[in-house]
């Protein structure tokens, strides 16, 4: 009977092959382990399971990018499967597009990138269920998240958007420029006029407005209403221009 250790990934034949990780064990005379589901609606649930209902999960899945000892980074396109000699193999795609079978022992997982520190200004590269935020700028507030979507796709980063909202992100890239808005831009074009979101503008009555992108909308806040940036309750720039424009940069 296969023995497992803490941290091993397994599949559970009592749950149609759902993936889990070994959290504790073995214990009892009939080897039993505490396992945590890592996919599906019950991801994160921990419960006991006997060894005979588990088998080691495949090291790689179709679509994974892995390291080949001699060829560098390759893509898994099929597998795993066992050949006539009893060797575990995967089909891999090389950089040029050709495919070939490869023994599993020639392949290793790519090293995981270092975590981006809390407080870092970042660009959001991938966030499930928040795809509209891809490319926006935000600030990392947590880098130890355990929320998973599926297939062990962990979203470790909790980030704060410039409008104050928070989302979980799987991939982020640090950026140096903290003066830009959440789209990495500090300008916005409306009806042929380009507005500088870092500047203030006076309307036709002489009142002064500050501009900022809140979510996906550029909004304006009259400075006599406070020194803070516009909020989701502020007028849109389009409304201010049509009601009190034209606006003059000051």
C-alpha positions in Angstrom: 0.0 0.0 0.0 1.3 3.4 -0.9 2.5 5.6 2.0 2.0 9.3 1.9 3.6 12.2 3.7 2.4 15.6 4.7 2.3 17.9 1.7 1.7 15.2 -0.9 -1.0 15.8 -3.4 -3.4 12.9 -3.9 -6.6 12.2 -5.7 -9.6 10.6 -3.9 -11.5 7.8 -5.7 -14.4 8.3 -3.3 -14.8 11.8 -4.7 -14.4 11.1 -8.4 -10.7 11.9 -8.4 -10.9 15.2 -6.6 -7.5 16.5 -5.7 -6.4 17.0 -2.1 -3.3 17.5 0.0 -2.1 15.5 2.9 -2.3 17.7 6.1 -1.5 15.1 8.8 -0.8 11.5 9.2 -0.6 8.6 9.1 -2.4 7.5 12.2 -4.4 4.4 13.3 -3.5 0.9 12.4 -5.4 1.2 9.1 -3.4 4.1 7.7 -5.6 7.2 7.9 -4.7 10.8 7.0 -6.3 14.2 7.3 -6.6 15.6 3.8 -7.7 19.0 2.5 -9.6 19.4 -0.7 -7.9 21.8 -3.1 -10.5 22.0 -5.9 -14.2 22.1 -6.3 -16.9 23.8 -4.3 -15.6 22.3 -1.0 -12.0 23.5 -1.5 -10.4 24.1 1.9 -12.4 21.4 3.7 -10.3 19.0 5.9 -11.5 15.5 6.8 -10.0 12.0 7.5 -9.5 9.5 4.6 -8.0 6.1 4.6 -5.0 5.4 2.4 -6.8 2.8 0.2 -9.1 5.5 -1.2 -6.2 7.7 -2.3 -3.5 7.6 -4.9 -0.7 10.0 -5.7 -1.8 12.8 -7.9 0.0 13.3 -11.2 3.0 15.5 -11.0 1.9 17.7 -13.9 -1.3 18.5 -15.8 -2.0 19.3 -19.4 -1.1 22.9 -20.0 1.6 23.1 -17.3 4.8 24.8 -18.3 7.7 22.7 -16.8 11.5 22.5 -17.0 13.2 19.8 -19.1 16.7 18.9 -17.9 18.2 19.6 -21.3 15.6 21.5 -23.3 14.5 24.2 -20.9 10.9 25.2 -20.5 8.4 23.0 -22.3 4.6 22.6 -22.2 2.7 19.4 -21.1 0.2 18.5 -23.9 -0.9 15.0 -22.8 -0.4 12.6 -19.9 0.7 11.1 -17.7 0.6 7.6 -19.3 2.6 4.4 -18.9 4.5 3.1 -21.8 5.1 -0.6 -22.7 8.2 -0.6 -20.4 6.3 0.6 -17.4 7.8 4.1 -17.6 5.6 7.1 -16.8 5.7 9.6 -19.7 4.1 12.9 -20.8 3.8 14.4 -24.2 5.6 17.8 -24.3 5.6 20.7 -26.8 8.9 22.3 -27.5 9.5 26.0 -28.1 9.4 25.5 -31.8 6.0 23.8 -31.7 7.0 20.2 -32.2 5.8 17.5 -29.8 7.4 14.4 -28.4 7.0 11.9 -25.6 9.2 12.4 -22.5 10.0 10.4 -19.4 8.6 12.0 -16.2 11.9 11.9 -14.5 13.3 14.4 -17.1 10.7 17.0 -16.1 10.6 19.2 -13.0 8.3 22.0 -11.8 9.4 25.5 -12.6 10.5 27.4 -9.5 7.8 29.6 -7.9 8.5 33.3 -8.1 9.2 35.1 -4.9 6.2 36.6 -3.2 5.6 40.3 -3.8 5.9 42.1 -0.3 2.9 43.7 1.4 2.8 47.4 0.6 4.2 47.1 -2.9 2.5 49.0 -5.8 1.6 46.4 -8.5 -0.1 45.9 -11.8 -2.8 43.2 -11.6 -2.0 40.5 -14.2 -4.6 37.8 -13.3 -7.5 37.7 -10.9 -10.4 35.2 -11.3 -13.9 36.7 -11.4 -12.3 40.2 -11.6 -11.0 40.1 -15.1 -12.0 43.7 -15.7 -9.2 44.7 -13.3 -6.4 43.1 -15.4 -3.9 45.9 -16.1 -5.0 48.1 -13.2 -2.7 49.3 -10.5 -3.2 48.5 -6.9 -1.3 48.0 -3.6 -0.6 44.6 -2.0 -2.2 44.3 1.5 -1.8 40.5 2.0 0.4 37.9 0.3 -0.5 34.8 2.3 -4.0 34.1 0.9 -5.2 30.5 0.5 -8.3 31.1 -1.7 -8.4 28.8 -4.7 -10.5 28.9 -7.8 -9.8 25.4 -9.2 -6.9 23.1 -10.1 -4.9 24.5 -7.2 -5.0 28.0 -8.7 -4.2 29.8 -5.5 -4.8 33.6 -5.3 -2.3 34.6 -2.7 -2.5 38.4 -3.1 -5.2 40.6 -1.6 -4.8 44.0 -3.2 -6.4 47.4 -2.6 -7.5 49.2 -5.7 -7.3 53.0 -5.9 -11.0 53.3 -5.3 -10.7 51.5 -2.0 -12.1 48.1 -3.1 -10.2 44.9 -2.4 -9.9 41.8 -4.6 -7.8 38.6 -4.6 -5.2 38.2 -7.4 -3.2 35.2 -8.5 -0.5 37.1 -10.4 0.8 40.7 -10.0 3.8 42.6 -11.2 5.6 45.3 -9.1 5.6 48.8 -10.7 7.7 51.8 -9.9 5.4 54.7 -10.9 3.0 55.6 -8.0 1.7 58.7 -9.7 -0.5 56.9 -12.3 -4.1 55.9 -11.9 -5.3 52.3 -11.7 -4.9 51.8 -15.5 -1.2 53.0 -15.4 -2.3 56.2 -17.1 -2.5 59.8 -15.7 -4.5 61.2 -18.7 -8.0 60.7 -20.0 -9.6 61.9 -23.2 -13.2 63.1 -23.3 -14.8 64.6 -26.4 -11.5 65.3 -27.9 -9.9 67.0 -24.8 -7.1 65.3 -22.9 -7.4 65.8 -19.1 -4.4 65.4 -16.8 -5.7 63.3 -13.8 -2.9 64.6 -11.6 -3.9 68.3 -12.1 -6.7 70.5 -10.9 -9.2 72.2 -13.2 -11.3 75.4 -12.9 -14.9 75.4 -14.3 -16.6 78.4 -15.9 -17.6 79.7 -12.4 -14.1 79.5 -11.1 -14.7 76.5 -8.9 -11.8 74.1 -8.7 -12.1 70.3 -9.3 -9.7 67.4 -8.8 -9.9 64.3 -11.1 -9.3 60.6 -10.6 -10.4 57.3 -12.0 -12.7 55.5 -9.6 -13.1 51.9 -10.7 -13.5 52.2 -14.5 -15.0 55.7 -14.5 -13.2 59.1 -14.3 -14.8 61.3 -11.7 -14.4 64.8 -10.4 -14.7 66.3 -7.0 -15.0 70.0 -6.2 -12.2 71.0 -3.8 -14.4 73.0 -1.6 -16.1 69.7 -0.7 -12.8 68.5 0.8 -9.2 67.8 -0.1 -9.6 64.1 -0.7 -9.8 62.5 -4.2 -13.1 61.8 -5.9 -15.1 58.9 -4.7 -17.7 56.6 -6.2 -20.4 59.2 -5.2 -18.6 62.0 -7.0 -19.9 63.4 -10.4 -18.4 61.9 -13.5 -16.0 64.1 -15.5 -18.5 64.0 -18.3 -21.3 65.4 -16.1 -19.0 68.2 -14.8 -17.9 69.2 -18.3 -21.5 69.3 -19.6 -22.9 71.1 -16.6 -20.1 73.5 -15.6 -17.6 73.3 -18.4 -15.4 74.1 -20.2 -12.7 73.1 -17.7 -9.4 75.0 -17.6 -6.2 73.4 -16.2 -4.7 75.4 -13.4 
